[in-house]
Structure formats: structure tokens, C-alpha cells
Amino acid sequence: MSLHDDAVLVLKGYGSGEDGLDAAQTELRQDYLDHLARHPDGMWKACEAGHLTASALVVDPERGRVLLTLHRKLRMWLQMGGHCEPGDGTLAAAALREATEESGITGLTLPAGGPVALDRHPIPAPCHWHLDVQYVALAPSGAAERISDESLDLRWFAYDEVAGVADSSVVRLLERTRAALGEGR
């Protein structure tokens, strides 16, 4: 199965659980599926109409903090993530690879259930959009993070600190992550 085919299956299954999706996530899911139907290269950075990316919010073992990266180019606190690569067999594998590379943490795991959120954001030309498929990555006990070349900094933030350092897309991702993990607010 190609990564493109996997993405279509993941997106078709996204939100099929008991909680379902809100209107905004339902619309994004359809936009992503339409994009992939129109663009056989829609998984790759070379697709100038935009492309899917994969990211993961890294959660500590006690589930009270998240690890964010101060992105070198954007100079914003964000979850780990980036472009899909030819060696990625699935979107989940791409998200896990990106989270591992950018956090330096070995042994991250993605809980069952697939992605927790979708987020579309504009990027500079020649491409126009990142269509991000967002997962949760759980850090193992004793995890030691290590900053990557893509980051200016890497730091753990308590859940209640995230809104003070990150933009609304990361706050929404944290809310959906906590819901997916069965945590209250």
C-alpha cells in the first residue's frame, strides 16, 4: 500500500469513533480527501498546491506536560512534525519518525485510534498549504529529550502553560489530545 493510499484510509476513518468530529474537523477531512483525489503527489513537499504533513504532540509519562519545540524558521513553539518521506509506510510512521527526530526521545509510542486532529495552515511559496495530520506520542518513563538542528529550543510545558507560549492551533491540539487520552480539562 502506498503512503497516499494509507492517508486516504486514515482520513476516511478519522472521526468514526463514538465522539465523532465537529463541523470544522469534518470539513477539513473532506478537504484533505479532495486534495488527495486531485493530486496524486499530494503527500510530497514538491506538490505546489499543498501537501500533507504529519506531526505529534509529545506527552510525558505522567500526562501533565507536553514537549514543544521552538521552531528554527518560524520561531514559534510547536509540536514535533514535518514532511512525509519516501521511506514512511504510513502517516502514523511519519508522525512517529518526526517526533523521534525532533525530540531526540527513543521509545515514543502512538496510542491506538489514529490521528487526534487536522490543521491546515498557509506556508510560503512555492507551496501554499500544509495539511497537517496530528497524532499523540507518549514518552516513556525516564525519557531524555535532545534538541535537533530544526529547533532553537526544546522544552516541557505543563498543560496550563501551553496557551501562554503557543498559538491557538497548538492549544486546540492539546485539547483534542487530552480528550483522546480520556483526560478532563
C-alpha positions as CSV (number, residue, x, y, z in Angstrom):
1,M,0.0,0.0,0.0
2,S,1.4,3.4,-0.9
3,L,1.6,6.3,1.6
4,H,-1.1,8.1,-0.5
5,D,-3.4,5.1,-0.1
6,D,-2.7,4.9,3.6
7,A,-3.5,8.6,4.0
8,V,-6.8,8.2,2.3
9,L,-7.8,5.2,4.5
10,V,-6.7,7.1,7.7
11,L,-8.7,10.2,6.7
12,K,-11.8,8.2,5.8
13,G,-11.6,6.5,9.3
14,Y,-10.8,9.7,11.1
15,G,-13.6,10.6,13.5
16,S,-15.5,7.4,13.1
17,G,-15.4,6.7,16.8
18,E,-18.1,7.4,19.3
19,D,-17.2,11.1,19.8
20,G,-17.3,11.9,16.1
21,L,-16.0,15.2,14.6
22,D,-17.1,18.8,14.9
23,A,-18.1,20.6,11.8
24,A,-14.6,22.2,11.3
25,Q,-12.8,18.9,11.5
26,T,-15.4,17.2,9.2
27,E,-14.8,19.9,6.6
28,L,-11.0,19.6,6.9
29,R,-11.2,15.9,6.5
30,Q,-13.2,16.3,3.3
31,D,-10.8,19.0,2.0
32,Y,-7.8,16.7,2.6
33,L,-9.6,13.8,0.8
34,D,-10.5,16.1,-2.1
35,H,-6.9,17.3,-2.3
36,L,-5.5,13.8,-2.4
37,A,-8.0,12.8,-5.1
38,R,-6.9,15.8,-7.2
39,H,-3.2,15.5,-6.5
40,P,-1.5,12.0,-6.7
41,D,1.6,13.8,-5.4
42,G,-0.3,15.4,-2.6
43,M,1.8,13.7,0.1
44,W,5.1,15.3,-1.0
45,K,6.7,18.7,-0.5
46,A,7.0,19.1,-4.3
47,C,3.2,19.4,-4.6
48,E,2.9,23.2,-5.0
49,A,-0.9,23.1,-4.4
50,G,-0.1,22.0,-0.8
51,H,0.8,18.7,0.8
52,L,0.0,16.5,3.8
53,T,2.4,16.6,6.7
54,A,2.4,14.5,9.9
55,S,3.0,15.7,13.4
56,A,2.7,14.5,17.0
57,L,2.3,16.2,20.3
58,V,4.7,14.5,22.7
59,V,3.1,13.9,26.2
60,D,5.1,13.0,29.3
61,P,4.5,9.7,31.0
62,E,2.6,11.3,33.9
63,R,0.4,13.1,31.3
64,G,0.7,16.5,32.8
65,R,3.2,18.1,30.3
66,V,3.9,18.3,26.6
67,L,7.2,18.8,24.9
68,L,7.3,21.7,22.4
69,T,10.0,22.8,20.0
70,L,10.9,26.4,19.3
71,H,10.9,26.0,15.5
72,R,14.1,27.4,14.0
73,K,12.5,29.0,10.9
74,L,9.1,30.0,12.3
75,R,10.3,31.0,15.8
76,M,7.1,29.6,17.4
77,W,6.6,26.9,20.0
78,L,5.1,23.9,18.1
79,Q,4.5,20.2,18.3
80,M,7.0,17.9,16.5
81,G,6.3,17.3,12.9
82,G,7.1,17.8,9.3
83,H,7.1,16.4,5.8
84,C,6.4,12.8,4.8
85,E,9.4,11.0,3.3
86,P,9.5,8.1,0.7
87,G,10.5,5.7,3.5
88,D,7.4,6.4,5.5
89,G,5.0,3.5,5.1
90,T,2.1,5.2,6.9
91,L,1.1,8.6,8.2
92,A,1.5,7.3,11.7
93,A,5.0,6.2,10.9
94,A,5.8,9.6,9.5
95,A,4.5,11.3,12.7
96,L,6.4,9.0,14.9
97,R,9.6,9.5,12.9
98,E,9.3,13.3,13.0
99,A,8.6,13.2,16.8
100,T,11.5,11.0,17.4
101,E,13.9,13.0,15.2
102,E,12.9,16.4,16.6
103,S,12.6,15.4,20.3
104,G,15.6,13.1,20.5
105,I,13.4,10.7,22.5
106,T,13.7,7.0,21.7
107,G,10.8,4.7,22.6
108,L,7.9,7.1,21.8
109,T,4.6,5.3,21.1
110,L,1.4,6.4,19.4
111,P,-1.7,5.2,21.2
112,A,-4.2,3.3,19.1
113,G,-7.0,5.2,17.5
114,G,-5.2,7.2,14.8
115,P,-4.9,11.0,14.5
116,V,-6.5,13.3,17.0
117,A,-6.7,16.5,14.9
118,L,-6.3,18.0,11.5
119,D,-4.9,21.5,10.9
120,R,-4.4,23.4,7.7
121,H,-2.0,26.3,7.7
122,P,-0.5,28.5,4.9
123,I,3.2,28.3,4.1
124,P,5.4,30.5,1.9
125,A,5.6,29.9,-1.8
126,P,6.2,27.8,-3.9
127,C,3.9,25.6,-1.8
128,H,0.8,27.1,-0.4
129,W,-0.6,24.8,2.3
130,H,0.4,22.3,4.9
131,L,-2.4,19.8,5.5
132,D,-1.2,18.5,8.9
133,V,-2.4,15.2,10.3
134,Q,-1.8,15.3,14.0
135,Y,-1.2,12.4,16.4
136,V,-0.3,12.0,20.1
137,A,3.1,10.5,21.0
138,L,3.6,9.2,24.6
139,A,7.1,9.5,26.0
140,P,8.4,6.5,28.0
141,S,9.4,6.8,31.7
142,G,12.9,8.3,32.0
143,A,12.7,9.9,28.6
144,A,15.6,12.3,27.9
145,E,14.9,14.9,25.2
146,R,17.7,16.1,22.9
147,I,17.4,19.3,20.7
148,S,17.6,18.8,17.0
149,D,19.1,21.1,14.2
150,E,15.5,22.1,13.4
151,S,14.9,23.7,16.8
152,L,16.2,26.7,18.7
153,D,14.9,25.2,21.9
154,L,13.0,22.2,23.3
155,R,11.1,22.4,26.5
156,W,8.4,20.6,28.6
157,F,5.3,22.8,29.4
158,A,2.6,22.0,31.8
159,Y,-0.8,21.7,30.2
160,D,-1.9,25.0,31.7
161,E,1.2,26.8,30.3
162,V,0.7,26.0,26.7
163,A,-1.8,28.8,25.9
164,G,0.8,31.3,27.2
165,V,3.5,30.2,24.8
166,A,1.9,28.6,21.7
167,D,-0.7,29.7,19.2
168,S,-4.3,28.6,19.0
169,S,-3.5,25.6,16.8
170,V,-1.3,24.0,19.4
171,V,-3.9,24.8,22.1
172,R,-6.6,23.1,20.1
173,L,-4.3,20.1,19.5
174,L,-3.7,19.8,23.3
175,E,-7.5,19.9,23.9
176,R,-8.1,17.2,21.4
177,T,-5.1,15.2,22.7
178,R,-6.5,15.3,26.2
179,A,-9.9,14.2,25.0
180,A,-8.4,11.3,23.1
181,L,-6.4,10.2,26.2
182,G,-9.6,10.4,28.2
183,E,-8.4,13.2,30.4
184,G,-10.6,16.0,31.8
185,R,-9.7,19.6,31.4
